[in-house]
Amino acid sequence: SLRGSWRLRSGNGSVSLRAEVPGCVHTALLCRGLIQDPYYRFNDVMYRWISLDNWTYSRTFKTPFDIRKWQKVNLVFEGVDTVAQILLNNVTLGRTDNMFNRYSFDITSVIQEVNFVEVRFLSAVSYAAEQSRCHKAHSIPPACPPPVQKGECHVNFIRKEQCSFSWDWGPSFPTQGIWKDVRIEAYNHYHLIYFSITSFFAKSAQQWYLEVESIFDVVSSKPIAGLVTVNIPKLQTQQTFSVKLQPGEGSIVLLVNINKVRSAAVEAWWPNGHGKQTGYNMTTTFMMEVGCQIEKFSKVYFRTVELVQEPIPDSPGLSFYFRINGRPIFIKGSNWIPADSFQDRVTYDTLRLLLKSAADANMNALRVWGGGVYEQDEFYDICDEIGIMIWQDFMFACALYPTNQNYLESVRAEVSHQVRRLKSHPSIILWSGNNENEAAIASNWFSIPYPDIGVYIKDYVTLYVKNIREIVLNEDKSRPFVASSPTNGLESVKEGWLSRNPYDTHYGDTHFYDYNSDCWNWTVYPKTRFASEYGFQSWPSFSTIEKVSSPEDWSYTSNFSLHRQHHEGGNIQMLQEIGHHFKLPQSPDPVKQFKDMIYLTQVMQAQCIKTETEFYRFSQSEIINGEGHTMGALYWQLNDIWQAPSWASLEYGGKWKLLHYFAQNFFAPLLPVAYEDSGMLHIYGVSDLHEDHKLTLRIVVHAWSSLEPVCTLAEEGVIVKAQSAVPIYKESISDLLERCRNCTRKSCIITFCLLGEDGLQSPTNHYFLSSLKDAVGLEKTQLSASVSQQDDIYIFVLQTTAIAPFVTLDVGSIKGRFSDNGFLMTEKKKMVVFYPWEPTSVEELESSLILTSLLDVV
């Protein structure tokens, strides 16, 4: 391995330092104290010079083996970011131009006992500009990002993380570096490059079988024969195959039938909330007539996936839902973006924390969005382990792309490498060609004159259908492929891969954003088949912002606050959305006002996405005016790339925003959901459980002015059907208020939950009968909390003197999460658990704790 310490120098040699590999220039400079934190204040713009320079990585190494004994020696880069010339002992081995590709250079004739390796980078920014200049045929929009993003131009001309040139939630840090492993490989006869296992279920035989694929570099000039044994002890399955490896890139595909008797006993891999994620240990042994024996140890999982697009009674169009192991699954989750601008900082622990937080919020899926990176192996390993299904985009987003020969060759290599690397993961359930590029052409985002549109359509089909799709279908027959998101699925295919309206609710998936309407009004949301993107912004907590700002920045209208907002008009949109239902903070103390604003943006975001997600969940079993059967809700977005206002529910560093706490409830496996239509209150029972349940619906009406309920109703024997959403209660609001005598819309609130036998219980949900800015009887409360320790967790006992909406516990930068947060407190006492992610103490928690409820905002 050539990991570890390298030399790094700037283009003219004026800066020279030690740098870690894997790594990048920015983190190397930071590590040596030559720059401040790139995320601090305005440093994204101050440090632009770093990505405009051409940096060189170099090192010497001794060859740790006798060169004469090996037929072939390769220098292998798992990832180079991005444009570089690779030299060994002053001989140019080749060039790299794709961050997502694996590069292997034959150095058999160049390697010596002591070697000097150099990786000479070219600025990604100048390379992209140059590629765009050289593309004479027709322009490829967009040229540059909107000015508010403070980004770089022509990112679509370079095969690099697209958001590294800036995005509407992230900074521009076009990194350079050796971002993945680099090593020397030496071998005789043959060498295993890729190894993958995919599972299939033969319905006719009622039997599982595996497709085991191995791809070799065969050095010898004639075929090599041998035996391969596959052994899965737990399933009493062992098979031996005679194989022949052809010279060059030889591949073998073995079909392994799982023992008939054991096949029935195979435990399938299920998504989070639907069963276990059982994996089986498997050993594959290659014994060839020459060369050494290879033993591969792997985990094998059994699961099937189908994307069902079929006619629906009483509805034009087609369904769009996933069946896992034959069972339709409602997809609950979010969208994943890169966890850092500098990928070398994304550790296993970073990934584990974020993914575990997704599972803890009852999510079963994430979409790996197409403007970031194909994630590291550990990301998918964790998803396999905790049952998070992955919708995997290919890395093309919000742009048109060139289709010249060199570009297509690079993309083809990228796609086949990534599919081979990733296809063994049961967590990946879908390949998707791009993010929003079908919509970009259909809705003509880039104002292309009508006569010219044909050439762009041709480019689109060439890239995503004739190249990417063709490779995916060839490499992986175990999971579905769609060309874009949003798309009309089979209808888009029928219309030549570009539908007239990719946002059509009757087909495929939709993305939906509306920052002007009142987000509590469910009628503005599309009754779509599948909601794969939707969201609202909020600010991260003060403790997160504090780390990258100075006191003069702590106001909602400071230069810093404007600088961090990369979505045009975003800060004002948040104010408008808050203004629909809440009073805006008026504190004379600017820092207090800033903190109040942050709190309100998080309350607003959580409440908006709660309303929208509940709408998607209760639409899963019904068709109304031809629309419905919604079978997926993935909000935008799960995580943050830096400390800034964004759509995320997890802040940079992993802290949960209020939205993430709300998600834990609105994605609960059992949930009552209320909405109002023409004065009628409707309550649905939404269930992801595999059995029907007979439950009690408990409705409690509270006056804002009292902790004593005004009236309680228990509806018994309510049937909530397995994996569906059914109406379970209906009453006109005026009748309800009449029954609970002293109530008006402004003075009362409704809470409700489902209770069953054996402790089965839904979260308690609430429905506001008016805007909280109009609420009558709300009193400022005295909130207090006592903290105690119990084993590894901490117990907070909260007390209140009045009903308190959106009660929030914040312990600053102490890492961990609460069991519940941002809740409506309708009882004198409530117990909340704190799960620490690092050692802390009662004293530390007590001194950091800030309790806020809506009336603390003045």
Order of alpha helices (4+ residues) and beta strands (2+ residues): beta-beta-alpha-alpha-alpha-beta-beta-beta-beta-beta-beta-alpha-beta-beta-beta-beta-beta-beta-beta-beta-alpha-beta-beta-beta-beta-beta-beta-beta-beta-alpha-beta-alpha-beta-alpha-beta-alpha-alpha-alpha-beta-alpha-beta-beta-alpha-alpha-alpha-alpha-beta-beta-beta-alpha-beta-beta-beta-beta-beta-alpha-beta-beta-beta-beta-beta-beta-beta-beta-alpha-beta
